[in-house]
Structures are given as structure tokens and as C-alpha cells.
Amino acid sequence: MSDESTMKIDAKLGLDVFKLDKEPHIVIDTEVCRTLCVDRACLYVCPASLYELDDTGRMTVNWEGCLECGTCMICCDKRALTWKYPRGPYGVQYRMS
């Protein structure tokens, strides 16, 4: 039997509940991202791995699974992201086991 101190991060994240809004709380300015961003840091720093490149090389985000940590906003030094907390009562609801 596993207690909370030994529970793996994937299992802990699996307890979270997401109440989705119709409007995204993360918006990418794809033109700024495409022309100014070189390192594509958001692909690597997002703890939920929500950022990816589509078939055309355009950055996309699956905002529905956002953990609301703000890491992407901090790492985007080209200001290609507009990020805000979801409107209440939407967003992630953390649950403890």
C-alpha cells in the first residue's frame, strides 16, 4: 500500500479535476512565436507538456490541461503568450489522496 509521500507525480496529477471554460486562458501570438522565438522554451518547461508544434511547425497549446503554474509565461521572453488565470469557477482543482 502506498501513502502520499511515496505516490508518484503522475498518480498525484491524475487526481486533479479540470473544469473547462469555453474560452482559453492561454493564447499564443503565433506570428511572434514563429518569427522571434528561437529556443521554443515552452516545449520543455511546461510541467504538463501542453505545448507542441503542429505539422506546419506552428506552436499550439492544449490549455485545457493547464496546471496554472505560469511557467510558460515566465519563460516566454518574446511575449508571444497572453496568459491569465481561468475565470472562476473554471480551471484546475487540485485533489489530495
C-alpha positions as CSV (number, residue, x, y, z in Angstrom):
1,M,0.0,0.0,0.0
2,S,1.3,3.4,-1.0
3,D,0.9,6.6,1.1
4,E,1.0,10.2,-0.2
5,S,4.7,10.6,0.5
6,T,5.6,7.8,-1.9
7,M,2.9,8.4,-4.5
8,K,4.4,9.2,-7.9
9,I,3.7,12.6,-9.5
10,D,1.7,11.1,-12.4
11,A,-0.7,9.5,-9.9
12,K,-1.0,12.7,-7.9
13,L,-1.7,14.7,-11.1
14,G,-4.3,12.1,-12.1
15,L,-6.3,13.1,-9.1
16,D,-6.8,16.7,-10.4
17,V,-10.1,17.7,-11.9
18,F,-10.4,20.3,-14.7
19,K,-13.5,22.4,-15.1
20,L,-13.2,23.7,-18.6
21,D,-14.3,27.1,-19.8
22,K,-15.3,27.8,-23.4
23,E,-12.6,30.4,-23.8
24,P,-8.9,29.6,-23.5
25,H,-6.9,31.4,-20.8
26,I,-3.6,30.9,-22.8
27,V,-3.4,32.5,-26.2
28,I,-0.3,32.3,-28.5
29,D,0.6,35.1,-30.9
30,T,1.8,32.6,-33.5
31,E,3.4,35.3,-35.6
32,V,5.6,36.5,-32.7
33,C,6.4,32.9,-31.8
34,R,7.3,31.9,-35.4
35,T,9.4,35.0,-36.2
36,L,11.1,35.8,-32.9
37,C,11.4,32.7,-30.8
38,V,14.5,30.6,-31.3
39,D,14.7,28.3,-28.3
40,R,11.0,27.2,-28.0
41,A,11.4,27.0,-24.2
42,C,7.7,26.4,-23.6
43,L,8.1,23.0,-25.2
44,Y,10.4,22.0,-22.4
45,V,9.4,23.9,-19.3
46,C,5.6,23.2,-19.1
47,P,5.2,20.6,-16.3
48,A,2.1,19.3,-18.0
49,S,3.7,19.1,-21.5
50,L,0.9,21.1,-23.1
51,Y,2.9,22.9,-25.8
52,E,3.7,21.2,-29.1
53,L,4.4,22.0,-32.8
54,D,1.8,21.1,-35.3
55,D,2.6,19.6,-38.7
56,T,3.4,23.1,-40.1
57,G,5.8,24.0,-37.3
58,R,3.3,26.3,-35.6
59,M,3.2,26.3,-31.8
60,T,0.0,25.1,-30.2
61,V,-1.2,24.7,-26.6
62,N,-3.7,22.3,-25.1
63,W,-4.8,24.8,-22.4
64,E,-7.5,22.5,-21.1
65,G,-4.9,20.6,-19.0
66,C,-3.1,23.7,-17.6
67,L,-1.9,23.4,-14.1
68,E,-1.9,27.2,-13.8
69,C,1.7,27.5,-12.7
70,G,2.6,30.3,-15.0
71,T,5.9,28.8,-16.0
72,C,5.2,29.3,-19.7
73,M,4.5,33.0,-19.2
74,I,7.8,33.4,-17.3
75,C,9.9,31.6,-20.0
76,C,8.4,33.4,-23.0
77,D,10.7,36.3,-23.2
78,K,9.4,37.3,-26.6
79,R,5.9,38.0,-25.1
80,A,4.2,35.6,-27.6
81,L,1.8,34.4,-24.8
82,T,-1.2,36.0,-23.3
83,W,-1.8,34.1,-20.0
84,K,-4.3,34.7,-17.3
85,Y,-6.0,32.6,-14.6
86,P,-9.2,31.0,-15.9
87,R,-12.4,32.7,-14.9
88,G,-13.9,31.5,-11.7
89,P,-15.0,28.7,-11.2
90,Y,-13.1,27.2,-14.1
91,G,-9.6,25.8,-14.2
92,V,-7.7,23.1,-12.3
93,Q,-9.0,21.8,-9.0
94,Y,-6.2,20.0,-7.0
95,R,-7.2,17.0,-5.1
96,M,-5.3,15.2,-2.4
97,S,-5.5,11.4,-1.8
